[in-house]
């Protein structure tokens, strides 16, 4: 693939972790309440361990923050 080419959103060759992280961010952004790992995993049909690892990485990156026993959007 050339440097300027973009992949379609449904393209299976995308990195799964990035796709899952984007889904987590979309879910949290659309929720009026803080969401816990179990709620996120259930809503997205993902393993809780994967969600916990991804949320931890998103917190470290400032994209999520822990609030009220769950996750909310972070400053980034």
Buried (B, 14 or more C-beta within 10 A) or exposed (E): EEEEEEEEEEEEEEEEEEBBBEBBBEBBEEBEEBBBBEBBBEBBEBEEEBBBBBBEEBBEEEBBBBEEEBBBBBEE
